[in-house]
Amino acid sequence: MLREVQGNFDENPAAFESLLTDSEKPLYPGCEKNTRLSSVLKLYNLKATHGLSDTGFTALLEVVKDMLPSDNVLPSRTYEAKNIVCSMSFLYQKIHVCCNDCILYHDEYLSLKNFPTCNVSRYKKRKERRLKSCGTF
């Protein structure tokens, strides 16, 4: 996998070296199944699949890190995990999708504001802000 993205690091060989090190570094001494990189990618996949917020993902990382032996190398914050994942230079595109799974706002549907099949708005409506009463004085 790393050899496939090696060309993305021609201008920054240190980033590739760091990625290579993470791909070979066991999650903790004696761990043969998972490396630092594989663990971060698996957990980051959970974050993306289940829509975890950055705060929720940091909490998950902290819990998992605490469950592992104390000399583990799992990052404890989302920021650290993102730096590992982003260093791989994966390109992605965010595409809006109907909340009823009717269509993707892509290609010919890109400029639409409502879904053509169910007429649901593409955008969330903000709740009106109400002024809070401070009580009577």
Solvent accessible surface area in square Angstrom, and as a share of the most:
residue,aa,sasa,rsa
1,M,127,0.57
2,L,17,0.08
3,R,155,0.57
4,E,152,0.68
5,V,18,0.10
6,Q,76,0.34
7,G,52,0.50
8,N,85,0.44
9,F,12,0.05
10,D,116,0.60
11,E,174,0.78
12,N,80,0.41
13,P,94,0.59
14,A,73,0.57
15,A,24,0.19
16,F,17,0.07
17,E,99,0.44
18,S,64,0.41
19,L,3,0.01
20,L,35,0.17
21,T,60,0.35
22,D,11,0.06
23,S,30,0.19
24,E,120,0.54
25,K,73,0.31
26,P,58,0.37
27,L,12,0.06
28,Y,60,0.23
29,P,90,0.57
30,G,71,0.68
31,C,17,0.10
32,E,174,0.78
33,K,172,0.73
34,N,34,0.18
35,T,35,0.20
36,R,48,0.17
37,L,4,0.02
38,S,35,0.22
39,S,8,0.05
40,V,1,0.00
41,L,42,0.21
42,K,111,0.47
43,L,24,0.12
44,Y,46,0.17
45,N,96,0.49
46,L,81,0.40
47,K,23,0.10
48,A,75,0.58
49,T,93,0.54
50,H,127,0.57
51,G,65,0.63
52,L,63,0.32
53,S,69,0.44
54,D,65,0.34
55,T,110,0.64
56,G,27,0.26
57,F,0,0.00
58,T,33,0.19
59,A,50,0.39
60,L,53,0.27
61,L,0,0.00
62,E,90,0.40
63,V,77,0.45
64,V,37,0.21
65,K,61,0.26
66,D,123,0.64
67,M,150,0.67
68,L,38,0.19
69,P,63,0.40
70,S,120,0.77
71,D,82,0.43
72,N,14,0.07
73,V,46,0.26
74,L,3,0.01
75,P,2,0.01
76,S,33,0.22
77,R,116,0.42
78,T,7,0.04
79,Y,137,0.52
80,E,53,0.24
81,A,0,0.00
82,K,64,0.27
83,N,77,0.39
84,I,14,0.07
85,V,21,0.12
86,C,92,0.55
87,S,35,0.22
88,M,0,0.00
89,S,50,0.32
90,F,107,0.45
91,L,174,0.87
92,Y,177,0.67
93,Q,128,0.57
94,K,169,0.72
95,I,64,0.33
96,H,80,0.36
97,V,79,0.46
98,C,1,0.01
99,C,102,0.61
100,N,85,0.44
101,D,121,0.63
102,C,51,0.31
103,I,25,0.12
104,L,96,0.48
105,Y,2,0.01
106,H,62,0.28
107,D,104,0.54
108,E,128,0.57
109,Y,71,0.27
110,L,105,0.52
111,S,95,0.61
112,L,62,0.31
113,K,136,0.58
114,N,67,0.34
115,F,4,0.02
116,P,76,0.48
117,T,100,0.58
118,C,46,0.28
119,N,111,0.57
120,V,51,0.29
121,S,42,0.27
122,R,45,0.16
123,Y,112,0.43
124,K,199,0.84
125,K,176,0.75
126,R,228,0.83
127,K,186,0.79
128,E,161,0.72
129,R,236,0.86
130,R,218,0.79
131,L,181,0.90
132,K,187,0.79
133,S,105,0.68
134,C,113,0.67
135,G,48,0.46
136,T,139,0.81
137,F,226,0.94
